[in-house]
């Protein structure tokens, strides 16, 4: 079993190597993370309060082409009317095909993330497109955050620190369908 996990991590790390090369081609600085429980990744900051991570999950049921996630942290430890929180995220998701808003339930409140799934091959052939995609995520992040706050949802902002990037990395590997 350990050998099987190691081979899955090698595949994920190879895919992440492609992602890092594309980030480098776009002159995007990033921090590397140690292996997470179920994946590998890197993080970058846009301004003081936008944290974006790229993660590659390990999976025995991997899709035929390498994919990776781009995830940004919106609010953590969110409190307020949970039903309202979910409604705001659902309305956001109705308006935008991608990124999708996810809510993770955690011990100290809910966490709201934006998450996008991309095939690495797309960016290999058009590396400049990565900058447009990350820019879109960086634009959508404060828009959703402002919507939540204006509707009475409060929480902690993510900061452009390695600690917060690591938090978003670990949260990005959580499956929101399982409640976090």
Number of C-alpha atoms within 10 A of each C-alpha: 5 7 8 10 14 12 13 19 21 14 18 24 20 14 23 24 13 16 26 19 14 22 21 13 13 14 10 17 12 19 14 16 18 10 12 17 11 17 22 25 31 23 26 22 23 15 10 11 18 23 29 29 27 28 29 27 26 22 14 10 6 13 9 6 9 18 20 20 19 23 28 32 29 29 25 23 17 25 17 16 13 14 9 14 22 16 12 18 21 15 11 19 16 11 9 12 9 17 21 18 24 22 23 21 17 14 7 10 16 22 22 26 26 24 20 18 16 15 15 20 15 12 18 15 10 10 19 14 15 21 17 11 17 21 13 13 23 20 13 19 24 16 13 20 19 13 15 23 15 10 13 13 19 18 20 12 18 21 17 18 17 17 11 20 27 21 16 25 27 20 20 29 21 16 12 14 9 8 11 17
